């Protein structure tokens, strides 16, 4: 067997952090292929519910104890040395390696490089975490799939396999992905409407019957048919999603966006965001071309109000509609895939993402400048660690009161 150049535990924790280099990603893929046991462990640690449980245990055991951190560092170093000497012939080693990776993650978390607001260097946190913050973790993955026949499935309870199968339809789950497959022709699958509801702290990839994919972010909902049978392919989305459309020139793909706008494409990649609790609607185009029509009193207006091109974004707030440059339309999708927050946004957008993830309301003082941040930050951590990170890179105060995060100068 080829010698492992990087310990399995280190690769797992770097994947967990979203800091793998291209070479490290290739090494991770190679080691995953060495045995079914390793692949199974990788799928386990990729599951948000599994990771959250381990995070809570270790965080509770080590927080606020400097001696505890030193002990963790020593044990992590020892486990790393042992990992270099062992092979993957034993399943017991694999379990120990995962534990080592999680320990290493917490032991060195404090030394990670911090993203900064433009023109500002990291500094001392401007306020201290509270006991309330330290008890708040992302909610468990209880995303729900409601099928056309009224049957409901909590996706966190079902690891993989077929969810629904009929003569003309198959819906199955593999990891965090849902696959909808049309079988043959005929039937009434085109009129069967299904709904996927993501809770805060959940993400999901939905593969539609036409092979288009929808990467859904937390607290989002999509309504989709069991098959696309008409002259257009139509779905309804409330929340945030990155969509990759299978190219079918004569069958446009239409996203009804939170009953505010229709976004029409034939074959392209784009992000949409429109939460009911947020005033802003955003459409970012990565490739191709989309047309945007406004919906007024449930009626789609006949001609597109806006056509946007790649690396542009459409932003509407109820009063103004603008097209501006968008330099990184893939940034959100990449961050979600690695279980990170994308911090390369203005402060208010970052706080809205944090609120949606932890199921918290956010209140920002109106006199705060809406500065742009940079970098990424893990979404698997407690609210305390997340706000501590923001405290270290801004001069703002972050306070938790009940179910609300309050941001002030």
C-alpha positions in Angstrom: 0.0 0.0 0.0 1.3 3.5 -0.8 2.6 5.4 2.1 0.3 8.2 3.3 2.1 11.5 2.8 -0.4 13.4 5.0 -2.2 11.8 7.9 -5.8 10.9 7.4 -6.8 12.8 10.5 -5.2 16.0 9.2 -6.9 15.7 5.8 -10.3 15.2 7.5 -9.9 18.3 9.7 -8.7 20.5 6.8 -11.7 19.3 4.8 -13.9 20.2 7.8 -12.3 23.6 7.9 -12.5 24.1 4.2 -8.8 24.8 3.9 -7.6 22.0 1.7 -5.2 22.9 -1.1 -5.6 21.2 -4.5 -2.8 18.7 -3.6 -4.4 17.9 -0.3 -7.8 17.4 -1.9 -6.2 15.0 -4.3 -4.5 13.1 -1.4 -7.9 13.0 0.4 -9.6 11.5 -2.6 -6.7 9.0 -2.9 -7.0 7.9 0.7 -10.8 7.7 0.5 -10.4 5.2 -2.3 -8.1 2.9 -0.2 -11.0 1.1 1.5 -14.8 1.2 1.9 -14.2 1.9 5.6 -12.5 5.2 4.9 -15.1 6.3 2.5 -17.8 5.5 5.1 -15.9 7.6 7.7 -15.6 10.5 5.3 -19.4 10.4 4.7 -19.9 10.3 8.4 -17.8 13.4 9.1 -19.4 15.1 6.2 -22.8 14.8 7.8 -23.7 18.0 9.6 -25.6 16.2 12.4 -22.7 13.8 13.1 -20.2 16.7 13.1 -22.4 18.8 15.4 -22.6 16.1 18.0 -18.9 15.7 18.2 -18.3 19.4 18.1 -20.7 19.9 21.1 -18.9 17.2 23.1 -15.4 18.4 22.6 -16.3 22.1 22.9 -18.0 21.5 26.2 -15.0 19.5 27.5 -12.4 22.1 26.5 -13.9 25.6 26.5 -12.6 28.2 28.9 -9.8 26.0 30.1 -6.2 26.8 29.0 -4.9 23.7 30.6 -7.4 21.7 28.7 -6.2 23.2 25.4 -2.6 22.4 26.2 -3.6 18.8 27.0 -5.5 18.6 23.8 -2.5 19.8 21.8 -0.2 17.2 23.4 -2.7 14.4 22.8 -3.2 15.6 19.2 0.5 15.6 18.5 0.8 12.1 19.9 -2.1 10.8 17.9 -0.6 12.4 14.7 2.7 10.5 15.2 0.8 7.3 15.8 -1.3 7.9 12.6 1.9 8.1 10.5 3.0 4.6 11.6 -0.3 2.8 11.2 -1.9 1.3 8.1 -5.6 1.2 7.2 -5.9 -2.5 7.6 -7.8 -2.0 10.8 -11.1 -0.3 11.2 -10.2 0.7 14.7 -7.4 3.0 13.4 -9.9 4.9 11.2 -12.1 5.8 14.2 -9.1 7.0 16.2 -8.0 9.1 13.2 -11.3 10.9 13.0 -11.2 11.7 16.7 -7.6 12.9 16.3 -8.8 15.2 13.5 -11.5 16.7 15.5 -9.1 17.3 18.5 -6.5 18.9 16.2 -9.2 21.1 14.8 -10.1 22.6 18.2 -6.5 22.7 19.5 -5.3 24.9 16.6 -8.5 26.8 15.9 -7.3 29.8 17.8 -4.3 30.2 15.6 -6.1 30.2 12.3 -5.6 33.2 10.0 -8.5 35.6 10.3 -10.2 37.3 7.3 -10.3 41.0 7.8 -12.5 44.0 6.8 -10.9 45.9 4.0 -8.2 48.1 5.4 -8.5 46.7 9.0 -6.1 44.3 10.7 -7.3 41.6 13.1 -7.4 42.9 16.7 -8.5 42.1 20.2 -12.2 41.1 20.4 -14.2 44.2 21.2 -16.5 42.4 23.6 -16.7 39.1 25.4 -18.9 36.1 24.7 -21.9 35.5 26.9 -23.2 32.2 28.4 -26.2 32.4 26.1 -23.9 32.4 23.0 -21.9 29.4 24.2 -25.1 27.3 24.3 -26.2 28.0 20.8 -25.2 25.6 18.0 -26.6 25.2 14.5 -29.9 23.3 14.7 -29.9 19.6 13.7 -30.5 18.7 10.1 -34.3 18.2 10.1 -34.9 19.2 6.5 -38.3 17.9 5.3 -39.5 16.5 2.0 -43.2 16.7 1.4 -44.3 14.6 -1.6 -47.2 15.1 -3.9 -49.3 12.4 -2.1 -48.9 14.1 1.3 -46.2 11.8 2.7 -43.5 13.5 4.6 -39.8 12.5 5.3 -37.4 14.1 7.7 -34.2 13.8 5.7 -31.8 13.8 8.7 -33.4 10.5 9.8 -32.9 8.7 6.5 -29.2 8.2 5.6 -29.6 6.9 2.0 -31.7 4.9 -0.3 -35.0 5.1 -2.1 -37.6 7.4 -0.6 -40.4 7.0 -3.1 -40.7 4.7 -6.2 -43.7 4.4 -8.6 -44.1 3.2 -12.2 -42.9 6.6 -13.5 -40.9 8.1 -10.6 -38.0 7.4 -8.3 -36.8 9.7 -5.5 -33.7 8.6 -3.6 -31.3 10.1 -1.0 -27.6 9.8 -1.0 -25.8 11.7 1.7 -27.0 15.3 1.4 -28.3 14.9 -2.1 -31.8 14.2 -3.3 -32.2 12.6 -6.8 -35.6 12.9 -8.7 -35.7 10.5 -11.7 -38.5 10.2 -14.2 -38.9 6.6 -15.4 -40.3 6.2 -18.9 -43.0 8.3 -20.3 -46.7 8.9 -19.4 -48.4 9.1 -16.1 -49.3 12.3 -14.3 -45.8 13.1 -12.9 -45.8 16.5 -14.5 -48.7 17.6 -12.3 -47.3 16.2 -9.1 -45.8 19.0 -7.0 -43.3 18.2 -4.3 -41.8 20.5 -1.6 -38.3 20.4 0.0 -38.1 22.5 3.1 -34.7 23.2 4.6 -34.5 24.2 8.3 -31.9 26.6 9.7 -28.6 24.8 9.9 -29.3 22.6 6.8 -28.1 22.4 3.2 -29.1 20.1 0.4 -28.4 19.4 -3.2 -31.5 18.6 -5.3 -31.1 16.9 -8.7 -34.2 17.5 -10.8 -35.7 15.2 -13.4 -34.0 17.1 -16.2 -30.6 16.7 -14.6 -30.4 20.3 -13.4 -29.1 20.7 -9.9 -30.2 23.1 -7.1 -27.8 23.7 -4.2 -30.1 25.0 -1.4 -28.9 27.0 1.5 -30.3 27.1 5.0 -33.9 28.0 5.7 -34.9 27.7 2.0 -37.8 26.0 0.3 -38.3 24.7 -3.3 -41.4 23.4 -4.9 -40.8 21.2 -7.9 -42.7 18.7 -10.1 -42.0 14.9 -10.3 -41.3 15.5 -14.0 -41.0 18.3 -16.5 -43.6 17.7 -19.2 -44.7 21.1 -20.6 -43.1 23.8 -22.8 -41.3 25.2 -19.7 -39.5 23.8 -16.7 -40.8 25.6 -13.6 -39.9 25.6 -9.9 -40.7 27.9 -7.0 -38.0 29.0 -4.6 -38.0 31.0 -1.4 -34.6 31.5 0.2 -31.2 31.0 -1.4 -30.0 28.6 -4.1 -27.3 28.1 -6.6 -28.8 26.6 -9.8 -27.0 24.7 -12.6 -29.4 24.3 -15.5 -29.3 21.4 -18.0 -29.2 23.1 -21.4 -32.5 22.7 -23.3 -32.9 25.7 -25.6 -36.5 25.0 -26.5 -37.6 24.3 -22.9 -36.7 27.4 -20.8 -36.2 26.9 -17.0 -38.2 29.4 -14.9 -37.6 30.1 -11.2 -40.6 31.8 -9.5 -38.6 33.6 -6.9 -40.6 34.2 -3.7 -43.6 35.5 -5.6 -41.5 38.6 -6.5 -39.6 37.9 -9.7 -39.4 35.2 -12.4 -35.9 34.3 -13.5 -35.8 32.5 -16.9 -32.8 30.7 -18.4 -32.2 28.0 -21.0 -28.8 26.6 -19.8 -26.8 28.5 -17.3 -25.5 28.8 -13.7 -26.8 31.4 -11.4 -27.6 32.2 -7.7 -30.9 33.5 -6.4 -31.7 34.9 -3.0 -35.0 36.1 -1.7 -36.1 35.4 1.9 -39.4 36.6 3.1 -37.8 38.3 6.2 -35.3 40.2 4.0 -36.1 43.2 1.9 -33.5 42.5 -0.8 -33.8 40.1 -3.8 -30.5 39.1 -5.5 -29.8 37.3 -8.7 -26.1 36.6 -9.5 -25.1 35.2 -12.9 -22.0 32.9 -13.3 -22.5 31.9 -16.9 -25.0 32.1 -19.7 -27.8 34.6 -19.7 -31.1 35.1 -17.7 -34.1 37.3 -18.1 -35.9 38.7 -15.0 -39.6 39.6 -15.0 -41.3 41.3 -12.1 -44.4 39.7 -10.5 -47.1 42.2 -9.5 -50.2 41.0 -7.7 -49.4 37.4 -8.6 -49.2 38.3 -12.3 -46.0 38.0 -14.3 -45.2 41.1 -16.3 -45.1 40.4 -20.1 -41.6 41.7 -20.9 -38.3 41.3 -19.1 -37.4 44.3 -17.0 -33.7 43.2 -16.8 -31.3 41.0 -18.8 -28.1 40.2 -16.9 -24.8 38.9 -18.2 -22.1 36.8 -16.6 -20.4 38.4 -13.6 -23.3 40.7 -13.1 -25.9 40.7 -10.3 -29.4 42.1 -10.1 -30.3 43.6 -6.8 -33.8 44.9 -5.8 -35.0 46.2 -2.4 -38.7 47.0 -3.2 -37.9 50.5 -4.3 -34.9 50.3 -6.5 -33.7 47.7 -9.1 -30.0 47.8 -10.1 -27.5 45.7 -12.1 -24.0 45.8 -10.6 -20.8 43.8 -11.0 -20.3 40.5 -9.3 -16.7 39.3 -9.2 -17.3 35.9 -7.5 -20.7 34.3 -8.2 -19.4 30.8 -7.3 -18.2 31.9 -3.8 -21.4 31.1 -1.9 -21.8 27.6 -3.5 -18.1 26.8 -2.8 -18.5 27.9 0.9 -21.7 25.9 1.4 -20.0 22.7 0.0 -17.3 23.1 2.5 -19.7 23.9 5.4 -18.4 27.5 5.6 -19.9 31.0 5.8 -18.8 33.1 2.8 -17.6 36.3 4.5 -16.7 38.1 1.2 -19.8 40.2 1.5 -21.0 43.3 3.2 -21.6 43.1 7.0 -25.4 43.0 6.8 -25.4 40.2 4.3 -23.0 38.2 6.5 -25.2 38.7 9.6 -28.3 37.7 7.6 -26.5 34.4 6.7 -25.5 33.8 10.3 -29.1 34.5 11.5 -30.5 32.0 8.9 -28.0 29.4 10.0 -28.5 29.6 13.7 -32.2 30.4 13.5 -31.7 33.8 15.1 -33.1 37.3 14.4 -30.5 40.0 13.6 -30.7 43.6 14.6 -28.0 46.0 13.3 -27.7 49.6 14.5 -28.5 51.9 11.6 -25.4 54.0 12.2 -23.1 51.1 11.5 -21.1 51.3 8.3 -21.9 48.4 6.0 -18.2 47.4 5.5 -17.2 44.5 3.3 -15.5 41.5 4.9 -13.3 38.8 3.3 -12.5 35.1 3.6 -14.6 32.2 5.0 -15.5 30.8 8.4 -16.7 27.3 9.5 -20.5 27.0 10.0 -20.1 23.9 12.3 -19.1 26.0 15.3 -21.1 27.4 18.2 -22.5 30.9 17.9 -20.0 31.9 20.6 -17.0 31.0 18.4 -18.6 32.6 15.3 -19.3 35.9 17.1 -15.8 35.8 18.7 -14.4 35.6 15.2 -16.4 38.7 14.1 -15.3 40.5 17.3 -11.6 39.8 16.4 -11.9 41.4 12.9 -14.3 44.3 13.5 -14.6 47.1 16.1 -18.3 46.2 16.7 -20.2 44.8 19.6 -22.2 41.6 19.2 -24.7 40.7 21.9 -27.3 37.9 22.2 -30.6 38.6 23.8 -33.1 35.8 23.7 -33.4 34.7 20.0 -31.8 37.9 18.7 -28.2 38.9 17.8 -27.8 42.7 18.3 -24.9 44.5 16.6 -23.9 47.9 17.8 -20.9 50.2 17.7 
